[in-house]
């Protein structure tokens, strides 16, 4: 078969949301097979989105374009998950936040299973754990399963929470009976799975399910798949439960050579995972990272801080015990000291067991080395002085989402900035 999607007899076999099992349905797309041979992933997505809209199968939110599409009959398809033994055996289930998966989230809550939902676009972490209030009624559980309920009834799950996911449920735009999946093109489901592998949250045999309309089950050319693409083991539709028996390996972790700096900035938790894996000795070179350029742009203060840290390890340890006015600093130039242009960044939610040397190591790693570090470990905070607002803003952006020893640090500009000629800031949050 040539690259792309092959339409059986020029048609996509689909059924209306309310169709009975075994009932025939005609879903002609109006496109011939030759029109889609050699199609790209994006061609496939456009065909599916267009067909769902034109055939009246699309459901709220609309239009379905550029989404994991919701469809008429999605709740019926989701209910099929309760018939699977692997669902009955699962204790902890990760379900994507997409609208067509709402029924699976509800089924998990009704069965009193631990439900994990990825944070939207992974902006603030990886998972939220849905925690219904004590004595929650059926109506409240239905609310908890919605996107609004995920916001209202959830708590964040950190990297050190030791999550052990027994079942993964993802949305799809298209999927083949062989288990080859096409998402909406942003790569979040693939990345979420790779991150779970890196965390140890999933195992090689953890099953993956997707829920789609019958018309989204297509023949997909294997050459369209990449090694980072997630495959599925079960497909639930309004009329069928398909076991794919997929043999293609799932991602074995984060493929850092395919991650860009831009993606690292969009998904802050990636920074923490990259930091961890680098500390473990893994190669975490990014797609657009070149060691020679990185070294050439390495701030001089970074090397100075590293040298100072190695030269006086006891001072760093002692500073953590000196109270709110302990200061670790690099030499400030006279012009900067008196210029009044220094800008202070507040770092909060520092874990009690963290040493100042660990924070410094992270600052070096994320190219956020300050001119001076005011360590207030007893108050679980620190203040970082930068030469100007631009440098401080860059540091805040770089450190956003950083997690150390299980705590996601709170990083933002301090309320009170240094005034000309003043000593260390006494800003409090």
C-alpha positions as MATLAB code, in Angstrom:
seq = 'XXXXXXXXXXXXXXXXXXXXXXXXXXXXXXXXXXXXXXXXXXXXXXXXXXXXXXXXXXXXXXXXXXXXXXXXXXXXXXXXXXXXXXXXXXXXXXXXXXXXXXXXXXXXXXXXXXXXXXXXXXXXXXXXXXXXXXXXXXXXXXXXXXXXXXXXXXXXXXXXXXXXXXXXXXXXXXXXXXXXXXXXXXXXXXXXXXXXXXXXXXXXXXXXXXXXXXXXXXXXXXXXXXXXXXXXXXXXXXXXXXXXXXXXXXXXXXXXXXXXXXXXXXXXXXXXXXXXXXXXXXXXXXXXXXXXXXXXXXXXXXXXXXXXXXXXXXXXXXXXXXXXXXXXXXXXXXXXXXXXXXXXXXXXXXXXXXXXXXXXXXXXXXXXXXXXXXXXXXXXXXXXXXXXXXXXXXXXXXXXXXXXXXXXXXXXXXXXXXXXXXXXXXXXX';
ca = [
       0.000    0.000    0.000;
       1.214    3.468   -0.795;
       1.699    6.036    1.965;
      -1.425    7.539    3.422;
      -4.934    6.300    4.080;
      -6.709    3.682    1.993;
     -10.488    4.084    1.877;
     -12.258    0.751    1.567;
     -14.301    0.875   -1.646;
     -14.105    4.664   -1.592;
     -16.065    4.885    1.656;
     -15.403    5.386    5.335;
     -17.423    2.918    7.309;
     -19.181    4.833    9.996;
     -22.403    4.742   11.920;
     -24.586    7.463   13.300;
     -24.272    7.927   17.060;
     -27.600    6.198   17.714;
     -27.103    3.307   15.265;
     -27.860   -0.182   16.552;
     -25.125   -2.826   16.507;
     -25.089   -4.520   13.147;
     -27.130   -1.789   11.487;
     -25.745   -0.724    8.135;
     -24.868    2.879    7.471;
     -23.715    4.660    4.356;
     -20.991    7.259    4.890;
     -19.615    8.248    1.524;
     -17.021   10.970    1.844;
     -17.208   12.234   -1.692;
     -13.454   11.669   -2.107;
     -12.072    8.861   -4.193;
      -9.354    6.519   -2.940;
      -6.844    8.017   -5.314;
      -7.362   11.426   -3.760;
      -5.956   10.316   -0.411;
      -3.218    7.911   -1.400;
       0.075    9.424   -0.353;
      -1.747   11.612    2.159;
       0.094   13.206    5.052;
      -1.072   13.064    8.652;
      -2.557   16.500    8.194;
      -4.499   15.340    5.131;
      -5.983   12.538    7.234;
      -6.972   14.936   10.004;
      -8.664   17.322    7.574;
     -10.626   14.464    5.984;
     -11.889   13.260    9.359;
     -12.781   16.719   10.642;
     -14.511   17.684    7.403;
     -16.486   14.442    7.306;
     -17.654   14.644   10.920;
     -18.929   18.168   10.320;
     -20.546   17.560    6.931;
     -22.255   14.317    7.991;
     -23.855   15.725   11.121;
     -21.808   13.484   13.412;
     -19.876   16.315   15.081;
     -20.916   17.284   18.598;
     -20.067   20.139   20.980;
     -17.563   21.808   21.040;
     -17.624   22.808   17.398;
     -16.176   23.133   14.923;
     -14.228   19.945   15.586;
     -11.310   21.078   13.443;
      -7.974   21.226   15.275;
      -9.481   19.320   18.210;
      -9.779   15.768   19.381;
     -13.273   15.691   17.892;
     -16.335   15.041   19.978;
     -18.990   13.013   18.190;
     -22.554   11.855   18.597;
     -22.465    8.566   20.456;
     -19.286    9.295   22.406;
     -20.912    8.481   25.757;
     -22.131    5.152   24.389;
     -18.608    4.366   23.200;
     -17.127    5.349   26.557;
     -19.501    3.080   28.462;
     -17.939    0.083   26.714;
     -14.862    0.530   28.878;
     -16.787   -0.897   31.835;
     -17.068   -4.221   29.983;
     -13.281   -4.652   29.825;
     -11.512   -6.751   32.455;
      -8.516   -4.445   32.287;
     -10.773   -1.593   33.434;
     -12.156   -3.679   36.288;
      -8.635   -4.578   37.432;
      -7.237   -1.053   37.156;
      -6.814    1.026   40.312;
      -5.269    4.163   38.801;
      -6.396    5.443   35.397;
      -5.067    8.332   33.344;
      -7.661    9.853   30.982;
      -7.039   12.814   28.703;
      -9.208   15.930   29.278;
     -10.867   15.837   25.840;
     -14.670   16.117   25.674;
     -15.310   12.730   23.953;
     -13.551   10.973   26.880;
     -15.855   12.470   29.509;
     -17.774    9.196   29.790;
     -14.612    7.258   30.656;
     -13.709    9.785   33.343;
     -17.203    9.394   34.790;
     -16.978    5.602   34.704;
     -13.661    5.730   36.575;
     -15.097    8.017   39.261;
     -18.249    5.933   39.643;
     -16.086    2.830   40.096;
     -14.104    4.685   42.824;
     -10.845    4.462   40.910;
      -8.028    6.988   41.153;
      -8.477    9.301   38.167;
      -5.549   11.291   36.813;
      -6.098   13.932   34.129;
      -3.209   15.726   32.391;
      -3.113   19.468   32.907;
      -4.165   21.406   29.779;
      -1.195   21.602   27.422;
       0.971   20.504   30.377;
       1.397   24.166   31.344;
       1.385   23.690   35.123;
       2.548   20.110   35.550;
       1.701   16.632   34.310;
      -1.307   15.346   36.268;
      -4.230   16.523   38.311;
      -5.852   13.949   40.588;
      -9.631   14.289   40.644;
     -10.889   14.230   44.236;
     -14.699   14.302   44.512;
     -16.057   15.723   47.778;
     -17.086   13.208   50.492;
     -20.500   11.725   49.797;
     -20.532   13.034   46.224;
     -23.823   12.435   44.451;
     -24.108   11.074   40.922;
     -24.658   14.618   39.701;
     -21.483   15.867   41.380;
     -19.514   12.969   39.892;
     -20.811   13.961   36.468;
     -19.550   17.470   37.119;
     -16.170   16.131   38.276;
     -15.811   14.339   34.932;
     -16.186   17.581   32.949;
     -13.415   20.042   32.129;
     -14.848   22.474   34.679;
     -14.990   19.743   37.311;
     -11.370   18.864   36.644;
     -10.520   22.462   37.582;
     -12.724   22.552   40.686;
     -12.165   19.100   42.171;
      -8.524   18.309   41.524;
      -5.160   18.475   43.232;
      -1.797   18.523   41.430;
       0.329   15.393   41.389;
       4.071   16.066   41.572;
       6.918   14.191   39.970;
       7.681   12.409   43.238;
       4.126   11.215   43.849;
       5.005    7.667   42.724;
       2.022    7.398   40.381;
       1.421    3.875   39.059;
      -0.982    4.082   36.143;
      -2.771    0.830   35.287;
      -4.678    2.092   32.249;
      -4.145    4.984   29.808;
      -7.023    6.480   27.786;
      -6.245    8.937   24.992;
      -8.217   10.772   22.351;
      -7.561   10.425   18.626;
      -8.460   12.063   15.346;
      -7.922    8.824   13.440;
      -6.818    5.313   14.349;
      -6.326    2.044   12.480;
      -7.410   -1.428   13.538;
      -3.703   -2.183   13.857;
      -3.492    0.369   16.655;
      -1.751    3.150   14.759;
      -2.970    6.492   15.990;
      -3.062   10.064   14.661;
      -3.743   12.871   17.146;
      -4.557   16.501   16.494;
      -0.951   17.320   15.637;
       0.415   18.993   18.767;
       2.050   15.875   20.220;
       0.757   16.209   23.775;
      -0.566   12.638   24.147;
       2.728   11.244   22.853;
       4.688   13.506   25.184;
       2.466   12.701   28.181;
       3.096    8.992   27.677;
       6.852    9.489   27.255;
       6.911   11.572   30.431;
       5.026    8.846   32.313;
       7.646    6.345   31.158;
      10.405    8.643   32.421;
       8.595    8.950   35.769;
       8.104    5.211   36.032;
       4.326    5.737   36.063;
       3.645    3.247   33.243;
       5.177   -0.084   32.341;
       5.785   -1.723   28.982;
       2.542   -3.695   29.284;
       0.303   -0.835   30.486;
      -2.690   -0.917   28.097;
      -3.700    2.135   26.065;
      -7.286    2.736   24.923;
      -8.755    5.294   22.545;
     -12.402    6.269   21.998;
     -13.540    7.336   18.516;
     -16.480    7.245   16.144;
     -16.543    4.344   13.679;
     -15.754    6.717   10.818;
     -12.454    7.591   12.509;
     -11.224    3.993   12.199;
      -9.197    4.041    8.992;
      -6.383    2.248    7.221;
      -3.262    4.247    8.059;
       0.035    3.708    6.297;
       2.800    2.649    8.675;
       5.234    5.028    7.002;
       3.232    7.923    8.447;
       4.244    6.862   11.956;
       7.332    8.029   13.783;
       9.139    6.326   16.655;
       7.707    8.811   19.167;
       4.080    8.112   18.141;
       1.898    6.389   20.716;
      -0.008    3.284   19.610;
      -3.187    1.880   21.159;
      -4.250   -1.585   22.299;
      -8.030   -1.114   22.290;
     -10.414    1.037   20.241;
     -13.887    1.803   21.564;
     -16.557    3.030   19.136;
     -20.344    3.341   19.501;
     -20.714   -0.089   17.852;
     -17.489   -2.019   18.426;
     -14.682   -2.843   20.805;
     -11.553   -3.557   18.784;
      -8.493   -5.284   20.229;
      -5.630   -4.218   17.996;
      -2.952   -6.748   19.034;
      -0.500   -3.988   18.120;
       3.114   -5.144   18.037;
       4.707   -1.792   17.345;
       6.688   -0.653   20.430;
       5.430    2.321   22.383;
       7.798    5.211   23.206;
      10.437    4.160   25.747;
      10.821    7.613   27.267;
      11.421   11.193   26.250;
      13.397   11.495   23.035;
      15.307   14.633   23.924;
      16.886   14.915   20.485;
      13.377   15.653   19.163;
      12.524   18.234   21.829;
      13.105   21.878   20.957;
      13.848   24.828   23.226;
      10.428   26.168   22.274;
       8.734   22.978   23.515;
      10.791   23.130   26.699;
       9.430   26.621   27.337;
       5.844   25.606   26.561;
       5.954   22.566   28.883;
       7.707   23.666   32.085;
       7.642   20.204   33.700;
       9.909   19.028   30.882;
      12.637   21.172   32.400;
      12.440   19.269   35.669;
      12.455   15.884   33.951;
      15.390   16.932   31.801;
      17.269   18.115   34.877;
      16.632   14.783   36.603;
      17.706   12.702   33.640;
      20.834   14.776   33.147;
      21.702   14.263   36.821;
      21.268   10.525   36.196;
      23.819   10.671   33.394;
      21.467   10.448   30.414;
      22.016   12.312   27.157;
      19.473   15.133   27.165;
      20.776   17.125   24.198;
      17.897   18.983   22.575;
      17.041   19.047   18.893;
      18.272   22.584   18.389;
      21.015   22.509   20.981;
      24.661   22.668   19.931;
      27.243   22.297   22.636;
      29.692   24.681   21.034;
      27.104   27.456   20.821;
      25.882   26.755   24.337;
      29.392   26.953   25.717;
      30.106   30.147   23.807;
      27.025   31.769   25.318;
      27.659   30.442   28.814;
      27.478   33.414   31.212;
      30.722   34.181   32.989;
      28.844   34.402   36.282;
      27.802   30.770   35.842;
      31.408   29.581   35.934;
      32.227   31.957   38.781;
      29.403   30.554   40.892;
      30.452   26.987   40.127;
      34.016   27.770   41.188;
      32.872   29.489   44.366;
      30.620   26.552   45.202;
      33.467   24.052   44.871;
      35.848   26.255   46.858;
      33.657   26.662   49.928;
      31.103   23.876   50.339;
      30.826   24.390   54.109;
      29.860   28.025   53.686;
      26.971   26.995   51.442;
      25.782   24.493   54.016;
      26.134   26.948   56.850;
      24.222   29.644   55.039;
      21.138   27.481   55.082;
      21.132   27.730   58.870;
      21.781   31.444   59.332;
      18.185   32.626   58.987;
      16.487   35.216   56.847;
      19.466   37.391   55.999;
      21.896   34.695   54.787;
      23.508   35.809   51.545;
      25.422   33.847   48.916;
      26.806   36.211   46.308;
      29.128   36.564   43.384;
      31.305   39.653   43.171;
      29.170   42.601   42.115;
      30.787   45.193   39.946;
      30.815   48.668   41.538;
      28.746   50.077   38.700;
      26.013   47.507   39.214;
      26.069   47.757   43.003;
      25.236   51.416   42.954;
      23.228   51.640   39.787;
      19.828   50.954   41.324;
      18.933   48.817   38.314;
      19.089   45.451   40.067;
      15.869   43.436   39.879;
      14.942   40.763   42.414;
      13.204   37.456   41.706;
      11.320   35.632   44.446;
      11.633   31.828   44.659;
       9.120   30.192   46.997;
       7.847   26.734   47.972;
      11.408   25.539   48.492;
      11.334   22.084   50.146;
      12.710   22.036   53.728;
      15.378   19.468   52.854;
      16.794   21.399   49.885;
      20.354   22.708   50.237;
      21.434   26.011   48.781;
      24.017   24.139   46.701;
      21.198   22.196   44.993;
      19.370   25.389   44.132;
      22.572   26.872   42.725;
      23.114   23.761   40.633;
      19.605   24.112   39.180;
      20.158   27.820   38.479;
      23.310   27.000   36.547;
      21.529   24.245   34.644;
      18.716   26.545   33.533;
      21.026   29.451   32.693;
      19.434   31.606   35.399;
      22.519   32.411   37.460;
      21.924   35.559   39.552;
      24.434   38.221   40.556;
      23.514   37.555   44.169;
      21.478   34.864   45.945;
      19.713   35.688   49.232;
      18.995   32.246   50.776;
      16.176   32.055   53.327;
      15.835   28.293   53.649;
      14.099   28.410   57.022;
      11.283   30.363   55.347;
      11.367   28.038   52.307;
      12.316   30.865   49.972;
      15.181   32.673   48.301;
      15.682   35.965   46.476;
      17.744   36.232   43.304;
      19.239   39.553   42.182;
      19.702   40.203   38.461;
      21.313   43.119   36.704;
      18.080   44.428   35.170;
      14.443   43.629   34.489;
      15.199   41.826   31.243;
      17.597   39.409   32.950;
      15.107   38.845   35.774;
      12.251   38.178   33.342;
      14.413   35.705   31.445;
      15.191   33.882   34.701;
      11.508   33.702   35.651;
      10.701   32.235   32.238;
      13.526   29.688   32.453;
      12.661   28.545   35.973;
       8.888   28.418   35.516;
       7.577   24.973   36.438;
      10.870   23.777   37.943;
      10.351   21.011   40.500;
      12.981   20.197   43.133;
      12.544   17.299   45.555;
       8.884   17.036   44.638;
       8.009   20.721   45.107;
       7.178   22.891   42.120;
       8.919   26.170   42.871;
       7.011   29.431   42.840;
       9.067   31.848   40.755;
       8.083   35.457   40.099;
       9.334   39.003   40.421;
       9.584   40.060   44.073;
       7.042   42.566   45.330;
       9.657   44.990   46.574;
      12.594   45.651   44.284;
      15.990   46.864   45.449;
      16.262   50.628   45.691;
      19.392   52.463   44.828;
      22.070   51.922   47.472;
      19.973   49.484   49.573;
      21.238   46.188   50.926;
      19.582   42.813   50.445;
      15.836   42.898   49.902;
      13.539   42.027   52.750;
      10.627   41.361   50.383;
       8.017   38.952   51.620;
       5.284   37.249   49.661;
];
